[in-house]
């Protein structure tokens, strides 16, 4: 198999987000069609660079890097363990990345993942980090993105909002319309933390679906 730059992009993005679905890889990595993407993924699997895992009933297969794939992009250590209870959330995070990539024009190399933020923290007490952060070319302006599918305690959410207010220019919260508790807490504190912007998860899901259709799916 002759590796091309897009193969390295696939490996890097799978490693950064821990896993992705084939439809997400297609959009993140610029494949012209799902068929073309799936053929390439099949080759990468056959040559030992990535793996395909079917873990949760009703959820498509998850693509991850193998030891050989991680070595190719200079990553050492064990692969990340996929937490079953986090799969739905992590899929929503990657969909949100696609939304910001296409709708806001955010380049992938201007996004820092939660995994990378924790790595920057080093060893010690693990603290909360956003699901991802958008950085800008000029100055130190940053936006953070929180994907919240289930309600945390009000005290926990207030602490996160305060930290994000102090550290980021805008804090985007992606929340399902059905999660009235989360939305109420955000709305009640909008005056205290005026950098909060709420995006409905359904808006992102619809956008990603249309992006797939518009790109030859």
Legacy VTK file of the C-alpha trace (Angstrom):
# vtk DataFile Version 3.0
C-alpha trace
ASCII
DATASET POLYDATA
POINTS 217 float
0.000 0.000 0.000
1.356 3.422 -0.988
0.500 5.891 1.761
-0.556 9.418 0.805
-0.939 12.562 2.899
-4.648 11.963 3.447
-3.854 8.634 5.101
-1.706 10.470 7.631
-4.545 12.933 8.192
-6.912 10.039 8.912
-4.493 8.564 11.437
-3.882 11.891 13.151
-7.575 12.712 13.463
-8.484 9.236 14.721
-5.764 9.543 17.343
-6.820 13.051 18.389
-10.499 12.157 18.808
-9.910 8.537 19.940
-12.257 7.253 17.211
-14.554 8.396 14.415
-17.293 7.027 12.191
-16.651 6.484 8.495
-19.069 9.287 7.532
-17.138 11.645 9.817
-13.767 10.613 8.404
-15.083 11.280 4.927
-15.993 14.885 5.750
-12.997 15.647 7.957
-10.520 14.278 5.429
-12.096 15.568 2.224
-13.130 12.400 0.398
-15.316 13.021 -2.666
-17.744 10.213 -1.786
-18.484 7.707 0.970
-17.590 4.851 -1.344
-14.127 6.296 -1.984
-13.633 6.836 1.750
-14.725 3.308 2.670
-12.393 1.769 0.077
-9.457 3.662 1.566
-10.426 2.714 5.104
-10.611 -0.931 4.022
-7.050 -0.720 2.656
-5.796 0.870 5.875
-7.430 -1.928 7.877
-5.982 -4.649 5.625
-2.511 -3.142 6.027
-2.787 -2.922 9.797
-2.897 0.855 10.285
-6.430 1.200 11.618
-9.059 -1.014 13.204
-12.838 -1.151 12.942
-14.844 -1.973 16.056
-18.571 -2.544 16.436
-19.184 -1.906 20.134
-22.644 -0.484 20.706
-25.848 -1.853 19.211
-27.441 0.622 16.818
-24.231 2.657 16.444
-22.065 2.291 13.303
-18.572 0.831 13.549
-15.907 2.940 15.225
-12.554 3.410 13.506
-9.416 3.617 15.656
-5.668 3.588 15.119
-3.627 0.442 15.693
-0.168 0.266 17.262
1.310 0.256 13.739
-0.758 3.301 12.778
0.255 5.230 15.888
3.906 4.421 15.286
3.599 5.805 11.765
2.550 9.234 13.116
5.027 9.173 15.993
2.653 8.295 18.832
3.903 5.913 21.511
2.035 4.172 24.288
-1.184 2.221 24.454
-4.328 3.062 22.551
-7.127 4.913 24.320
-9.795 2.780 25.904
-13.219 3.458 24.415
-15.752 4.046 27.178
-19.136 2.669 26.153
-20.993 5.318 28.162
-19.093 8.058 26.293
-19.592 6.837 22.721
-22.727 8.875 21.947
-21.134 11.997 23.434
-17.862 11.518 21.553
-19.707 11.033 18.242
-21.534 14.319 18.914
-18.190 16.025 19.605
-16.772 15.003 16.216
-19.993 16.105 14.504
-19.555 19.472 16.243
-15.992 19.678 14.917
-17.351 19.074 11.403
-19.929 21.834 11.977
-17.271 24.351 13.014
-14.932 23.190 10.248
-17.489 23.773 7.488
-19.789 26.489 8.863
-17.180 28.591 10.688
-14.268 27.758 8.392
-12.132 26.452 11.265
-9.091 24.515 10.053
-8.378 21.238 11.824
-4.907 22.409 12.833
-6.548 25.307 14.696
-8.426 22.924 16.971
-7.016 21.514 20.203
-8.827 18.435 21.495
-9.693 17.628 25.097
-7.144 14.808 24.942
-4.419 17.238 23.837
-5.410 19.763 26.511
-5.061 17.120 29.235
-1.676 16.171 27.810
-0.584 19.804 28.092
-1.634 19.771 31.754
0.891 17.025 32.449
0.717 14.795 35.471
-1.149 15.734 38.620
-4.760 16.340 39.520
-6.917 15.970 36.434
-8.999 19.089 35.842
-11.921 19.738 33.561
-11.124 20.652 29.976
-13.565 21.605 27.203
-14.311 19.060 24.488
-12.189 21.162 22.165
-10.746 24.641 21.779
-10.508 26.840 18.709
-7.385 28.983 18.433
-6.741 31.967 16.161
-3.755 32.984 14.049
-3.410 36.412 15.662
-3.273 37.112 19.394
-4.214 34.677 22.107
-7.985 34.631 21.500
-9.562 31.220 22.027
-13.058 29.783 21.885
-14.027 26.669 23.821
-16.738 24.179 22.967
-18.650 22.090 25.508
-20.891 19.276 24.259
-23.329 18.527 27.072
-25.826 15.733 26.447
-26.719 14.948 30.061
-27.065 17.312 32.987
-24.264 17.764 35.500
-24.993 19.217 38.914
-25.713 22.939 38.930
-22.624 23.562 41.066
-20.427 21.688 38.599
-21.840 23.579 35.635
-21.376 26.927 37.370
-17.718 26.088 38.015
-17.191 25.175 34.358
-18.941 28.346 33.160
-16.798 30.490 35.438
-13.558 28.814 34.329
-14.540 29.198 30.681
-15.478 32.840 31.205
-12.035 33.536 32.655
-10.084 31.618 30.021
-11.969 31.908 26.715
-13.393 34.711 24.600
-16.530 32.696 23.765
-17.803 29.480 25.341
-20.107 27.523 23.035
-22.432 24.998 24.649
-23.920 22.302 22.410
-27.067 21.000 24.095
-30.052 18.895 22.907
-33.326 20.798 22.827
-34.790 18.171 25.159
-32.284 19.006 27.910
-34.284 21.826 29.480
-32.385 21.593 32.780
-29.036 22.352 31.137
-30.494 25.109 28.966
-32.210 26.707 31.990
-28.947 26.834 33.967
-27.155 28.410 30.995
-29.928 30.959 30.439
-30.104 31.874 34.129
-26.397 32.679 34.143
-26.141 34.406 30.768
-25.835 37.851 32.381
-23.112 36.704 34.771
-21.210 34.976 31.967
-22.101 36.948 28.810
-19.685 34.988 26.611
-22.029 31.958 26.589
-23.529 30.912 23.245
-25.861 27.910 23.021
-26.182 25.738 19.904
-28.837 23.034 19.638
-27.394 19.576 19.019
-30.145 19.047 16.450
-28.880 22.056 14.462
-25.461 20.430 14.227
-26.893 17.022 13.317
-28.957 18.574 10.506
-25.963 20.554 9.240
-23.692 17.503 9.157
-26.340 15.455 7.358
-26.700 18.177 4.701
-22.911 18.523 4.423
-22.730 14.820 3.612
-25.472 15.136 0.998
-23.906 18.234 -0.565
-20.520 16.518 -0.841
-21.711 13.610 -2.929
-22.852 11.149 -0.283
LINES 1 218
217 0 1 2 3 4 5 6 7 8 9 10 11 12 13 14 15 16 17 18 19 20 21 22 23 24 25 26 27 28 29 30 31 32 33 34 35 36 37 38 39 40 41 42 43 44 45 46 47 48 49 50 51 52 53 54 55 56 57 58 59 60 61 62 63 64 65 66 67 68 69 70 71 72 73 74 75 76 77 78 79 80 81 82 83 84 85 86 87 88 89 90 91 92 93 94 95 96 97 98 99 100 101 102 103 104 105 106 107 108 109 110 111 112 113 114 115 116 117 118 119 120 121 122 123 124 125 126 127 128 129 130 131 132 133 134 135 136 137 138 139 140 141 142 143 144 145 146 147 148 149 150 151 152 153 154 155 156 157 158 159 160 161 162 163 164 165 166 167 168 169 170 171 172 173 174 175 176 177 178 179 180 181 182 183 184 185 186 187 188 189 190 191 192 193 194 195 196 197 198 199 200 201 202 203 204 205 206 207 208 209 210 211 212 213 214 215 216
